[in-house]
Amino acid sequence: MTTTAILWLRRDLRLHDNEALSEAAAADRLLPVYVVDPRTYGDRPYGGPDSFRFGKTGPHRARFRCEALSDLRASFRERGSELVVREGPPEEVLADLATTVDADVVAMHTRPAPEEARVESSVTARLRERGVRVRRLWGHTLYHVNDLPTPYTEVSDTYTSFRKSVEREASVREQVATPSLPPLPDAVGDAVGPGDVPTPATLPGLDDETVAAARAPDPDGRGVLPFEGGESAALDRVESYVWDADRLREYKETRNGLIGEGYSSKLSPWLNEGCLSPRYVHDEVRRYEELRVKNDSTYWLLFELIWRDFFQFQVAKHGGQFFSRPGIRERHDIDWRDDDRAFDLWAHGETGIPFVDANMRELNETGYMSNRGRQNAASFLANNLRIDWRRGAAYFETQLVDYEPCSNYGNWAYIAGVGNDSRDRYFNVVKQARQYDARAEYVTHWLPVLEPLPPEYAHEPWRLSADEQAAHGVELGVDYPEPMLDLDASYEKLR
Ligand SMILES: Cc1cc2nc3c(=O)[nH]c(=O)nc-3n(C[C@H](O)[C@H](O)[C@H](O)COP(=O)(O)OP(=O)(O)OC[C@H]3O[C@@H](n4cnc5c(N)ncnc54)[C@H](O)[C@@H]3O)c2cc1C
């Protein structure tokens, strides 16, 4: 009897090391499908109808995802197959397609974050109602969930003990080989057309401004990388960062940089849309260690990938509580403020604190911000302004090209003092700016209006008298905003 499988592609847009693909390709007929779910686009409420609203997917990730889908379709076609694209709720689309092609099984990768998990449960329920078997596989972390030293419900809430336990007691699995692809089901062509790969303009729910911004990423080339979506670009980036530019050997020393493509790997967008498998990165690091050099830097890239795993397993363990205002620490004692004006100043990079503003402008223009920048911008909103940290996290959700629910909300909660840390964490943004941007090259890169100022004042322009401002040709309140709060006083409150 001929068996037919559907592969439901989600944030696993690759052919390499793709276990769901490998499972599905064991059938006699294979239909690869991507479903554009309208619930992941447009303006949405956070945490229920009474809460604030935000754009689920902004221009940068919208563009990146569309490019990733085009690239994946080309790869399937090169192998004689197809990527069928549909728009609608995946539970309906997949159930209908399963009936049309008479599928026996649907294979998919599972994800721990609540929204994705909910869709997955609905899909599973619908398919089972129709007698279709469902295969759910875990395939987006470095360490496989089944290889953890404890069940995921018991993983440590502290990063260091989690990391030590996996390093000691688990190993990274071998990558899954890319299978040869079985033919498409007979219905493809007549009853099932390929459908169009979306563009930002055809994605559901994006407003005109978002579509226009998606068409013009980083118009003046100030961003760290163009971040082209897709598996091909992902593999190219690994090749160029690790091998051609030979940057891995100095990663630990450069990773706190702020300008240019080389200071960190910039692999996050591809990892998060699943264009790149973390096990592929792991194997490339090991190969580099054998062929070139093994040092603290080569280890450190894996150390950071374990942070990524940590937040995935944390969300698997704690579920929705991770995304709640009091967080997993149940911090009901913090008096979060709701201040739209202050939030907007932060979001648009108009706080008058250059290091925060430069980072927010980079985010808005390009979808990317360095890790150092994210820590400071997040700390400023959550600690200095005491604005509901989830609004900041949701803003990052809209804007980031590399948004990932567990990494984003996990890091935000950590900085806001409601997540995986026993201490309250805040960053002194001016001290950080002086340390990591001593010559003010980064702030003037994004705020050229501050270029005439000596570096020490470019980070604290409010320390200039009116005469000094006039002498340098930068007038606060006219050329660049006055600081929106007294920073020193806000740190006094946090001590
Ligand atoms: C407030 C805040 C929000 C963040 N939101 C996201 C997000 O939505 N998506 C995301 O991928 N990362 C997020 N990060 C983590 C980190 O900033 C980015 O992963 C990193 O800047 C991406 O650049 P890179 O690939 O060059 O990183 P590299 O320094 O080259 O690190 C290699 C990889 O390790 C992982 N990694 C590194 N640091 C972290 C970390 N702190 N937490 C989890 N994984 C990490 C990423 O997958 C990254 O690609 C956030 C950090 C903060 C402080």
The ligand as a MOL file (V3000), in Angstrom:
LIG
                    3D

  0  0  0     0  0            999 V3000
M  V30 BEGIN CTAB
M  V30 COUNTS 53 58 0 0 0
M  V30 BEGIN ATOM
M  V30 1 C 16.4140 41.9040 26.1470 0
M  V30 2 C 16.9900 40.8470 25.2600 0
M  V30 3 C 16.2020 40.2830 24.2660 0
M  V30 4 C 16.7160 39.2710 23.4470 0
M  V30 5 N 15.9120 38.7320 22.4760 0
M  V30 6 C 16.3920 37.7200 21.7070 0
M  V30 7 C 15.5760 37.1200 20.7160 0
M  V30 8 O 14.4030 37.4440 20.5450 0
M  V30 9 N 16.1390 36.1590 19.9270 0
M  V30 10 C 17.4430 35.7490 20.1080 0
M  V30 11 O 17.9090 34.8780 19.3780 0
M  V30 12 N 18.2090 36.2720 21.0620 0
M  V30 13 C 17.7410 37.2450 21.8640 0
M  V30 14 N 18.5510 37.8010 22.8060 0
M  V30 15 C 19.8840 37.2140 23.0470 0
M  V30 16 C 21.0640 37.8380 22.2660 0
M  V30 17 O 21.0670 39.2160 22.4250 0
M  V30 18 C 21.0270 37.4840 20.7890 0
M  V30 19 O 20.8950 36.0830 20.6360 0
M  V30 20 C 22.3180 37.8960 20.0780 0
M  V30 21 O 22.5400 39.2690 20.2440 0
M  V30 22 C 22.2150 37.5500 18.6130 0
M  V30 23 O 23.3610 37.9410 17.9200 0
M  V30 24 P 24.4190 36.8620 17.4590 0
M  V30 25 O 23.7720 35.7720 16.7090 0
M  V30 26 O 25.5250 37.5780 16.7970 0
M  V30 27 O 24.9200 36.2730 18.8600 0
M  V30 28 P 26.2630 35.5350 19.2410 0
M  V30 29 O 26.9090 36.3350 20.3130 0
M  V30 30 O 27.0790 35.2100 18.0780 0
M  V30 31 O 25.7350 34.1970 19.9290 0
M  V30 32 C 25.5310 32.9810 19.2000 0
M  V30 33 C 24.1180 32.4920 19.4240 0
M  V30 34 O 23.9300 32.1590 20.7950 0
M  V30 35 C 22.5810 32.4540 21.1700 0
M  V30 36 N 22.5800 33.4410 22.2450 0
M  V30 37 C 23.5410 34.3440 22.5340 0
M  V30 38 N 23.2040 35.0540 23.6360 0
M  V30 39 C 22.0170 34.5920 24.0400 0
M  V30 40 C 21.1380 34.9150 25.1200 0
M  V30 41 N 21.4310 35.8670 26.0230 0
M  V30 42 N 19.9580 34.2480 25.2090 0
M  V30 43 C 19.6230 33.2870 24.3200 0
M  V30 44 N 20.4300 32.9300 23.2920 0
M  V30 45 C 21.6020 33.5700 23.1530 0
M  V30 46 C 21.8910 33.0020 19.9330 0
M  V30 47 O 21.2350 31.9610 19.2830 0
M  V30 48 C 23.0590 33.5100 19.0940 0
M  V30 49 O 22.7770 33.5340 17.7240 0
M  V30 50 C 18.0500 38.8210 23.6390 0
M  V30 51 C 18.8390 39.4140 24.6350 0
M  V30 52 C 18.3210 40.4060 25.4300 0
M  V30 53 C 19.1940 40.9950 26.4980 0
M  V30 END ATOM
M  V30 BEGIN BOND
M  V30 1 1 1 2
M  V30 2 1 2 3
M  V30 3 2 2 52
M  V30 4 2 3 4
M  V30 5 1 4 5
M  V30 6 1 4 50
M  V30 7 2 5 6
M  V30 8 1 6 7
M  V30 9 1 6 13
M  V30 10 2 7 8
M  V30 11 1 7 9
M  V30 12 1 9 10
M  V30 13 2 10 11
M  V30 14 1 10 12
M  V30 15 2 12 13
M  V30 16 1 13 14
M  V30 17 1 14 15
M  V30 18 1 14 50
M  V30 19 1 15 16
M  V30 20 1 16 17
M  V30 21 1 16 18
M  V30 22 1 18 19
M  V30 23 1 18 20
M  V30 24 1 20 21
M  V30 25 1 20 22
M  V30 26 1 22 23
M  V30 27 1 23 24
M  V30 28 2 24 25
M  V30 29 1 24 26
M  V30 30 1 24 27
M  V30 31 1 27 28
M  V30 32 2 28 29
M  V30 33 1 28 30
M  V30 34 1 28 31
M  V30 35 1 31 32
M  V30 36 1 32 33
M  V30 37 1 33 34
M  V30 38 1 33 48
M  V30 39 1 34 35
M  V30 40 1 35 36
M  V30 41 1 35 46
M  V30 42 1 36 37
M  V30 43 1 36 45
M  V30 44 2 37 38
M  V30 45 1 38 39
M  V30 46 1 39 40
M  V30 47 2 39 45
M  V30 48 1 40 41
M  V30 49 2 40 42
M  V30 50 1 42 43
M  V30 51 2 43 44
M  V30 52 1 44 45
M  V30 53 1 46 47
M  V30 54 1 46 48
M  V30 55 1 48 49
M  V30 56 2 50 51
M  V30 57 1 51 52
M  V30 58 1 52 53
M  V30 END BOND
M  V30 END CTAB
M  END
